[in-house]
């Protein structure tokens, strides 16, 4: 268990304050706890107190919500992130041009949009305001990431916050852990999900990380009594919507986690288009009216992962609705929703995988969730394919990763991953201890043929296909002789 392999303490504000103000700063802090246990709120409060006491400290949040590396459009991701932060929209025309397709240009564009342009260009630091809120960074290249963070940390403390560690690409997590270990002014704070999830996905890697401080929040997730009071006025005074329908919708919305595809949920509940439009009007007027007190935010069609869906989001965990449905009823409804979304969210994207992983986690379908999380960890930017191959190869050789997981991902992503990323998986798979098993050699050749075909290399595809078919014929020959 993770708590047994990494020394840990109970998460208290005084201890966290001492860690973040220490010289040198601790390289990595792992905050574990159940959903709704207040880890993010605790970190925000500690950072605010440190700033109030004169410590120059900047908080950077790595937020991959809306990041789609297979879509060459940085503008939509940045616009969505700005909307989440509540800052003015960026100039769309300056971020969607072909000039910003490369990793370095995209990184520089992201920094400029967040008024951290000196980080990439080395401009006068006096033009930069102190950041009181977290900003977002785009994971598009190790060199830009490292150079930028090192410049920022030259004269101030930098806290990089990583939420939902199990949804982060392997190369990015590895680079951040190494960077935090090398830079005395940089601390990586990982807001882990439930302890069991982190243990299954990242236990071996985090346990092997030197000088990581683990803190466990034992507070229960959420305050159901407070939540019931928070939502009671909507559930009893809704003349335009039946309370039972609203309660059912809010329950399904809570299952979805950060992203709420309202129209899909209403379709799942069996509403007609006219009824769904009326319900959406109710949401916009009562629950997502843009006011500070509104518990939800309407992103309309601005989520890059769901361009054809109207997306809503709860303003933090404590604004979510806490259903009083019995446990068995919750499991049934979760299973029905998971199956419905799997068929409707096609083709898959990082965003749809995150959404399905959230629902699968709440239903307790660990096999489904781990498959989705595994693909998310390897769903990297095209510039990071070599780093992905390196990370997977090291994990396989050290037995931190089972070869079967790589093989399953290689097969399951055939219809929606580009050939270059699948080639990284295939190359890593061949590095497993003991080599490729005999019973997989023919199938691996056929996978290689498919990848070469996707990459436009017809001669190589034909060669691999011929080799694979020859192996299959050779495998079947003994069976035919026995039959004779």
N, C-alpha and C positions, 0 to 999 in steps of 0.2 A: 504494500500500500504506500501511496505517496507520503502520507503523514509519518510513515515509519522510516522512509528512506531519506527524507529531508527534515532536519531539525525545524520545528515550528513552534510558534507561540500564539496565544490568543490575540486577536486583532483589536488593539486599543489605540485611541488617538494619541496618547502620550508616547507610546512606543513607536508608532509610525512617524510622529513628528521628530523624535530623536534620530531615527534612521535617515530621514530625508534631509536633516540639517547637519548630519555628521560630515567630518572632513577626514579622509576622502569619502565621497558618497558611496553607498553600497551599490554594486553593479546591477543587481536584480532583486526585486521584491515580488513575491507571489502572494496575492490576496485571494484566498479561497473562501467559498461560502455558497449557500443556496441562493437561488434567484430571489431578489427582493430583500436580501440581508443587509443592504446599505453600504456595500463596499465602495461604490463610486461616490456616494454622498460623503462618506468618511474621508476619502482621498481629497475631494474638492474642499472640504472644510479645513483639512490640515494644510493644504497648499495656500488657501486664503489666509490662514493664521501666520504662516511663514512669511508671506508677502507683507502682511501688516506689521510684522516685526523686523522688516528691513532686508529680508533675504531676496536677492535678485534671482527669480526662478521663473522659468517658462515651462508650460505643460503642452506637450504635443500628443495628440491622440491619433493613432493609426486606425482609421475607420474605413473598412472595405465595403461597407454597405453602398451598393450602386456601382462598384468598380467592376467593369466587364472587360478583361484584357483582350477578348476576341473582337471587340468593337472599337474601331479606331475613331473614337469621339471623346476626347477628354473634356470637352465643354459641358456635356450633359452631366457627367459625374461631378464636376466642380460646381455646376449650378445647383445640383441636388444637395451637395454638401453645404453650400452656402445657405440654402433654404433651411436645412436642419439647424445650422448655427444661428439663423436669424440675421444674417448680414446681407447687404445689397448684392444683387445678381452681378456676375461677372460679364464682361463684354464677350458675348458668344462668338462674334466674328473673329476675335483674336485668338481663340483657342481651338477652333475646329478646322483650321486650314491644314493643308498637307505639311506645312513647315513644322507642325507640332506633333508629327507622327512618331518621331524617334523618342527613345527613353529620356535622353538628356533634355531635349526641348520641352517635353511634357513635364518633367520635374521642374524646370525653370518656370514654366507657365503656372504650375500649381503654386509655387512659392510667390510669384508676383501677385497672383490673385489674392493671396493672403497677407500682402504687404510685408513679405519677408524676402523681397527681391535681393537685398544685399547678401543674403545667405548663399545664393548661387553666383552672383555677379561681383561680390566683394565691394559693394557700394558703401557710402557713408552710413555708419551705424546710427548716427544721431537722428536719422529719418524714421527709425523704427519705434513704434509704440510698445509699451509693455503689454503683454497679453494677459488678460484676466480670464479669458475663456479658452478652452482647448481649441486647437486648430487641427486641420486634417492634413495628412501627408500622403502622397501617392507612391506606392511601392514599385518604382520603375527602374531601378538600377542601383547596384551596390555602391559604385563610386560616388554618384551624386548624393546618395543618401548619407554616406559617411562624411564626405567633404562638407555638406551642408550642416550636419549636426555638430561636427567638430568646430566649425566656425561659430556656430551659435553658442557653443559651450566654452568659448574662449574666455569670457568674462562673466559667466552666469551659470547657475545650476539648471540643468535640463532634465525634465522628467518626461519620458516617453511612455504613454499609457497604451496598453494593448488589451482590448476587450475581446472576449470570446476567443481565447487562444486556440481552441480546436477548429476554428474556421479560418485560420491564417495560413498562407502558403509556407511550406517548409523552409525555402531559402530565406524568406524575410525574417522568420523567427530566429533562425540560426544566425543570420547577420546581426540582428539586434542584440542577441545574447553576447556575441563576440565583441561588438562595439561597446556595449555597456561594461564589459569586463576590462576593456583597454582604456576607456576614457574616464578619468576620475570625476569629471563633472556631470556625467550622464548616468542616469538611473532608469532602468526599464521596470515599469510597474505592470505586472500582468494581473488583470482582473479575471481570475479563473472562474469557470462555471462550477457546477456541482463537482465535488471532489472526485466522485466516481468517474465522471466524464474526463477530467484532466488526467487521472491515473491511467485510464485505458489508452488515451491518445498520446500523452506527452510525458508520462511518468518517468520512463527511462532517460529521455533527453534532459529533462529538468533536474533529475536526480544527479546526472553527471555534470551539471553546470556548477562551476566553482563559485563559492561565496554567494549563494542565493538564499535570501531570507524568506521563509514561508510563514505566513500569518493566516490563521483560520478564524473566520467569523462564525460563531456558534449561534448567532441570532436567527430565529426562524424566518423563513422567507415570507414577507408580506404580513399585513395586519388585516385579516379578513373582516373584523368588526369595523375598522375604520373605512375599508373599501366599501362595505355594504352601505354605510352611512353616506359615503361620497356619491354613490350611484342611486341612492334611494329616490331622490327627487325626480330623476329621469324615468325610473321604473314605475312610479305611481302617478305621475302627472304628464302623460304623453297622449294628448287627445288625437294626434295624427297617426300614431303607431301603437299597435297592440303591445302591452308590456311583455307578453310571452315571446313575441317575435323579437323585440329589442333585446331581451335577456338571452335568447338563443344566438342572436348575432354577436353580442358582446362576448359570449362564451367562446364562439368560434374565433373571434378576433383575437382573444387572449391566447388561444392555442398557437396563433401564427407568430407571436413574438413581436419583433420590431416592425414588420411590414404587414399591412392589412389590406389585401385585395378585395375591397368591399363588394364590387359587382360579382366576383366569383363566389363569395360567401353567400350572397343573396340568391344566386343561381343554384347553389348547393341546397339552400333551404327551400327551393321550389317556387320562388316568386316569379311572376311574369315580368316582362320588361317594364310595363306600366307601373306595377307595384314596386319594382326595384327603383325606378326613377323617383317615385314618391318617397321611398325610404332614404335614398341618397339626399334628397332635398331636406329631409328631417335632420340627417347627420350634419349637413353643412350649416343648418340654421341653429342647431342646439348643441352639438358636441364638437364641431370643428369650425366655429364661426370666426376664428382668427384672434379671439380675445385672449388675454393672459390666463383667464380662468377656464378656458376650454380644455377638456381633458385629451382631445385628439387634434392632430394636424392633418390638413388635407393637402397632399402633394399633387393632386389631380393626376395628370399623365406625365409627371416629371421624373418618375423613377427610371433610371437607365436600364435596369434589369427587367422592367415590366412596361415597355413603351406603349402597349395597347391596353393597359389596365389602369383604372383610377385607384391610387394607393393612398391609404391613411396610415397614421402612426400615432401610438399613444405617447404622451409626453412623460416618459419615464415609467418605471415599473409600478410606482404607487398610484398611478392613474388608471391602471388596468382594472377590468371588472373581475371580481372573484365569484365564480359560479357556485351555487349551493347544490348542484346536481350530485347525485350519488356517484361513488367511484366507478361502478360498473357502467353507468350511463355515460360517464365521461370517456371511458375507454371505447365504448361503442361509437360514440360520435366522433372521437378522434380518429378511429380507424376508417370510418366512412369518409371523413374529410381528407385524410391522407391519400386514400385511393382516388378520390375525385380530383385533387390537385395534381397528382402524378400524371393523370391523363390529360388534363387541361393545360398544364404549363409545358407546352412543347413549342420549339425545341428547348432543351434544358439550358440554363444559364447559371452563373454563380449565384445570382439572386434567387432563382427558383430552388436551387440546392439548399441555400441557407433557410429558406422558408420551409421546405420539406423536412430539413433536419430539425427545425424547431418543433414542428408538429410530431415527428417521429419520437423526439425526446420526451414529449409530454404523454405520448401513448405508451411509452416503454418499449418501443420497437428498436432495441439496441442494434440489431443486425443492420436494419435499414439506415439508421442514423450513422453508424460507423462507416458504412459504404459511402454515404454522401459526404461525411466529414473527410474521409480519406481522399476523395476526388477534389474537394475544396483545397486541401493541403497541397495538392499537386497541380491545381488550376492556376498556372503562373502566367506572367507577362511573356510574350514571345522572346524578349531579350534575356529571360531568366531560364531558358530551357537547359542550357549547359550547367547552370548552378543546380537546377532540379536533378539532373542526371548525377551530378556529383554527390548531392545530399542523399539520394536514394541508394547510390552505390555504397557509400559509407555506412548507411543504416543496415543494408543487407549484409555487408561483410562483418559488421559488429554484432549481428543477430538482434539488433533493436527492431528490425522490421522483418516480417514474415514474407517470403517470396510470393506466397499465394495471394496476398493483398495486392501486390503489383500486377500479377497476372490477371486478377479479376478486374482491376481498373483498366488494364490494357484492352480487355474485351468489352467492358460495359461502355466505354467512351468512344467506340469505333464510329458511331454515327454523328457525333457532335464535337469532337475535339480535332483540331488541326493535326496533320501528320507529323509536324515537327515536334509537338509536345508528346505525342504517342511514341515517337522515335526515342525520346529521352527515357520514357518508361521501359521501352523494349531493351535499350542499351544497358540500363541499370539492371534489368532482370537477368541478363546474361552474366552479371558479376556475382551472383549469389554463390555462397560457399558450396563447393562440390559441383558447380556448373549447372547447366540446364538439364533437368531430368530427361531421360530418354523418351518417356511418354509424352513430353511436351515439344520435342524438337520439330516434328512435322507441323504442328499447329503454330509454333513460333515462326516458321518459314512463311506460312500463309498469312500471319499477321504482318510480317515484314513486307510481303507482297502488297498487301492493302495499303500500308504506309507509303511505300514507294510510289504506288499509283496515285495516292492523294498528293504527293509532292511533285507529280508530273514526270517521274523517272520510269518510263514504260519498260525499257530494257531490264533494269534492275528488278522491277515488279515481276516481269516474265521469268527471270532467272530464279527468283525466290519461290514463285509459285510452282515452277517445274521441280525444284528441289523438294519442296514440301509434298507434292503429289507422288514423287518417286519414293519418298520415305513411307507414305501411307501404303503404297503398293507393296513395298518390302515388308511392312508390318503385317499386311493381310496374307502374304504368301504362305507362312506356316499354317495359318488357319485353314487355307484352301487345301493344303496337302493332307492335313488331318481329316478334313471332310472327305477327301478321296479315299 
